[in-house]
Amino acid sequence: MISGITIFQGIEQVFFDAIIALIPLSIFFIIFQIRYLKLPKGHVINLFKGIIFTVAGMILFLQGVNVAFIPAGEAIGSFFSNSGYGWFLIMLGFLLGMLATYAEPSVRILCHEIEKSSSGYVPGTLILYTFTLAVGFAVALGMARIVIGFSFLPIIIIGYLTATILLQLADPDFIAIAVDSSGVATGPIAVTFLMALAVGVASGIEGSNPVIDGFGLIALIGLAPILAILTLGIYFRIRKENTS
């Protein structure tokens, strides 16, 4: 059982980081409210209530990440790599990559906005499942890179060269979506848990360097949705041309 001391360990720094992160935005709003916006008093009160809730949410989430997500990811990765089931990490990485993306709030927001902006022409569920599968394959590839030991650089070079080609073939409406998809896929859940998992795996495999082999997974996670959304854009471009 995790003791209370462990749960709240380091929360002072988390509280400080959350305050520092939101102070500039609050000052920015206050300046605009005084000089330009002139919003009603009720709107301003609700805004600052929202800021208070945001600070509380950030503190709880970041503290949870520090005491749960990161240690759990490292422990899971170390367990499977030390137990001789390194190959299982490839399948586990695919599953965890999908689940982490499915649970990512920023991914849900992007999918909702895409469906809303396209008036339902591009279903949000289609984008969501495309996201989850793409990130799942990316994490599985990252685990395979650590377990097998092949180089990271060729994957990134080939991936971005492929993305450059797909940019010319995809529906123009999907290009901006694909670029944004990289940012939302590498959200707090993916970065904290999956990166810790990769570092834990690299730490438990003999001959692996956690710094060299453990990092780089987030770059793969950021690349995968770009390729997937652009490929989906090719499908919609063909579909549009056939119906016009």
C-alpha positions as CSV (number, residue, x, y, z in Angstrom):
1,M,0.0,0.0,0.0
2,I,1.3,3.5,-0.9
3,S,1.7,5.6,2.3
4,G,0.3,9.1,2.6
5,I,3.9,10.5,2.7
6,T,4.6,8.9,-0.7
7,I,1.4,10.1,-2.3
8,F,2.1,13.7,-1.3
9,Q,5.9,13.6,-1.8
10,G,7.0,16.6,-3.9
11,I,3.5,18.1,-4.1
12,E,4.9,21.5,-3.2
13,Q,7.0,21.7,-6.4
14,V,3.9,20.5,-8.4
15,F,1.8,23.3,-6.8
16,F,4.5,25.8,-7.6
17,D,4.8,24.6,-11.2
18,A,1.0,24.8,-11.7
19,I,0.8,28.3,-10.3
20,I,3.7,29.5,-12.5
21,A,2.1,28.0,-15.6
22,L,-1.2,29.8,-15.1
23,I,0.0,33.2,-13.8
24,P,1.0,34.6,-17.3
25,L,-2.3,33.7,-18.8
26,S,-4.2,35.2,-15.9
27,I,-2.2,38.5,-16.2
28,F,-2.7,38.5,-19.9
29,F,-6.5,38.2,-19.4
30,I,-6.6,40.9,-16.7
31,I,-4.8,43.4,-19.0
32,F,-7.2,42.7,-21.9
33,Q,-10.2,42.8,-19.6
34,I,-9.2,46.2,-18.2
35,R,-8.2,47.8,-21.5
36,Y,-10.3,46.1,-24.2
37,L,-12.7,43.3,-23.4
38,K,-14.8,44.8,-20.6
39,L,-16.6,41.6,-20.0
40,P,-19.5,41.5,-17.5
41,K,-18.6,40.8,-13.9
42,G,-20.3,37.4,-14.0
43,H,-18.1,36.3,-16.9
44,V,-14.9,37.4,-15.0
45,I,-16.0,35.6,-11.8
46,N,-16.7,32.4,-13.8
47,L,-13.3,32.7,-15.5
48,F,-11.4,32.9,-12.3
49,K,-13.4,30.0,-10.8
50,G,-12.3,28.0,-13.9
51,I,-8.7,29.0,-13.3
52,I,-9.0,27.8,-9.7
53,F,-10.4,24.4,-10.9
54,T,-7.7,24.2,-13.5
55,V,-4.9,24.7,-10.9
56,A,-6.5,22.1,-8.7
57,G,-6.8,19.7,-11.7
58,M,-3.2,20.3,-12.8
59,I,-1.9,19.6,-9.3
60,L,-3.8,16.4,-8.9
61,F,-3.0,15.2,-12.3
62,L,0.7,16.0,-12.2
63,Q,1.1,14.6,-8.7
64,G,-0.6,11.4,-9.9
65,V,1.8,11.2,-12.8
66,N,4.8,11.6,-10.5
67,V,3.7,9.0,-7.9
68,A,1.8,6.5,-10.1
69,F,2.2,6.8,-13.9
70,I,6.0,7.1,-14.2
71,P,6.9,4.5,-11.5
72,A,4.3,2.1,-12.9
73,G,5.6,2.5,-16.5
74,E,9.2,1.9,-15.3
75,A,8.2,-1.1,-13.2
76,I,6.2,-2.8,-16.0
77,G,9.0,-2.3,-18.5
78,S,11.7,-3.5,-16.1
79,F,9.6,-6.6,-15.1
80,F,9.0,-7.9,-18.6
81,S,12.6,-7.1,-19.8
82,N,14.2,-8.8,-16.8
83,S,11.9,-11.8,-16.9
84,G,13.0,-12.8,-20.4
85,Y,9.6,-11.9,-22.0
86,G,11.0,-9.0,-24.0
87,W,9.1,-10.1,-27.1
88,F,5.9,-9.8,-25.2
89,L,6.6,-6.1,-24.8
90,I,6.0,-5.5,-28.6
91,M,2.4,-6.7,-28.2
92,L,2.0,-5.0,-24.8
93,G,3.3,-1.8,-26.4
94,F,0.7,-2.0,-29.1
95,L,-2.1,-2.5,-26.6
96,L,-0.9,0.2,-24.2
97,G,-0.3,2.7,-27.0
98,M,-3.9,2.2,-28.1
99,L,-5.3,2.5,-24.6
100,A,-3.2,5.6,-23.7
101,T,-4.3,7.3,-26.9
102,Y,-8.0,6.4,-26.5
103,A,-7.9,7.9,-23.0
104,E,-6.0,11.1,-24.1
105,P,-8.4,14.1,-23.5
106,S,-6.7,16.2,-26.3
107,V,-7.3,13.4,-28.8
108,R,-11.0,13.4,-28.0
109,I,-11.2,17.2,-28.3
110,L,-9.6,17.1,-31.7
111,C,-11.8,14.3,-33.0
112,H,-14.9,16.2,-31.8
113,E,-13.8,19.5,-33.4
114,I,-13.0,17.7,-36.7
115,E,-16.5,16.2,-36.8
116,K,-18.1,19.4,-35.8
117,S,-16.1,21.5,-38.4
118,S,-16.8,19.1,-41.2
119,S,-20.5,18.9,-40.3
120,G,-20.2,15.1,-39.8
121,Y,-18.4,14.5,-43.2
122,V,-15.4,13.2,-41.3
123,P,-16.6,11.1,-38.4
124,G,-14.9,11.7,-35.1
125,T,-14.9,8.0,-34.3
126,L,-13.0,7.3,-37.5
127,I,-10.3,9.8,-36.6
128,L,-10.2,8.4,-33.0
129,Y,-9.7,4.8,-34.2
130,T,-7.1,5.9,-36.8
131,F,-5.2,7.7,-34.0
132,T,-5.3,4.7,-31.6
133,L,-4.2,2.2,-34.2
134,A,-1.4,4.5,-35.4
135,V,0.0,5.1,-32.0
136,G,-0.3,1.5,-31.1
137,F,1.8,0.5,-34.1
138,A,4.3,3.3,-33.2
139,V,4.7,2.1,-29.6
140,A,5.1,-1.5,-30.8
141,L,7.8,-0.4,-33.2
142,G,9.5,1.5,-30.4
143,M,9.4,-1.6,-28.2
144,A,10.8,-3.7,-31.0
145,R,13.6,-1.2,-31.5
146,I,14.6,-1.6,-27.9
147,V,14.2,-5.4,-27.7
148,I,15.9,-6.2,-31.0
149,G,18.3,-3.3,-31.0
150,F,18.0,-1.7,-34.5
151,S,18.8,1.9,-35.2
152,F,16.3,4.7,-34.5
153,L,17.6,7.2,-37.1
154,P,16.5,5.4,-40.3
155,I,12.9,5.0,-39.0
156,I,12.6,8.7,-38.5
157,I,14.2,9.7,-41.8
158,I,12.0,7.2,-43.8
159,G,8.9,8.3,-41.8
160,Y,9.3,12.0,-42.5
161,L,10.2,11.4,-46.2
162,T,7.0,9.3,-46.5
163,A,5.1,12.1,-44.8
164,T,6.5,14.6,-47.3
165,I,5.2,12.4,-50.2
166,L,1.8,11.9,-48.6
167,L,1.5,15.7,-48.2
168,Q,1.3,15.9,-52.0
169,L,-1.3,13.2,-52.3
170,A,-3.7,13.8,-49.5
171,D,-6.8,16.0,-49.4
172,P,-5.6,19.5,-48.5
173,D,-8.2,19.6,-45.7
174,F,-6.3,16.9,-43.9
175,I,-2.9,18.4,-44.0
176,A,-3.4,20.8,-41.1
177,I,-5.3,18.1,-39.2
178,A,-2.3,15.8,-39.6
179,V,0.1,18.3,-38.3
180,D,-2.1,19.0,-35.3
181,S,-2.5,15.3,-34.7
182,S,1.1,15.0,-33.8
183,G,0.8,17.4,-30.9
184,V,-2.4,16.0,-29.4
185,A,-1.1,12.4,-29.7
186,T,1.9,13.3,-27.5
187,G,-0.2,14.4,-24.6
188,P,0.4,14.0,-20.9
189,I,-0.8,10.4,-20.7
190,A,1.3,9.1,-23.6
191,V,4.4,11.1,-22.6
192,T,4.4,10.2,-19.0
193,F,3.4,6.5,-19.0
194,L,4.8,5.3,-22.4
195,M,8.1,7.1,-22.1
196,A,8.6,5.7,-18.6
197,L,7.7,2.3,-20.0
198,A,10.3,2.6,-22.7
199,V,13.0,3.7,-20.2
200,G,12.1,0.9,-17.9
201,V,12.4,-1.6,-20.7
202,A,15.8,-0.3,-21.9
203,S,17.1,-0.3,-18.3
204,G,16.2,-4.0,-17.9
205,I,17.8,-5.3,-21.1
206,E,21.4,-6.2,-20.9
207,G,23.5,-4.1,-23.3
208,S,20.9,-1.4,-23.7
209,N,21.4,2.2,-22.8
210,P,18.3,3.8,-21.2
211,V,19.3,7.2,-22.6
212,I,20.1,6.0,-26.1
213,D,17.5,3.3,-26.4
214,G,14.8,4.4,-24.0
215,F,14.1,7.8,-25.5
216,G,12.8,8.5,-29.0
217,L,9.5,6.7,-28.5
218,I,7.6,10.0,-28.3
219,A,9.1,11.0,-31.7
220,L,7.6,7.8,-33.1
221,I,4.3,8.5,-31.4
222,G,4.3,12.0,-32.9
223,L,5.1,10.8,-36.4
224,A,2.5,7.9,-36.5
225,P,-0.7,10.0,-36.5
226,I,0.7,12.3,-39.2
227,L,1.2,9.3,-41.5
228,A,-2.1,7.8,-40.6
229,I,-4.2,11.0,-41.0
230,L,-2.5,11.8,-44.3
231,T,-3.2,8.3,-45.6
232,L,-6.8,8.8,-44.5
233,G,-6.7,12.1,-46.4
234,I,-5.8,10.2,-49.6
235,Y,-8.8,8.0,-49.1
236,F,-11.1,11.1,-48.7
237,R,-9.5,12.8,-51.7
238,I,-10.2,9.7,-53.9
239,R,-13.7,9.5,-52.5
240,K,-14.3,13.2,-53.2
241,E,-13.1,12.9,-56.8
242,N,-15.3,9.9,-57.4
243,T,-18.4,11.6,-56.2
244,S,-17.8,14.9,-58.0
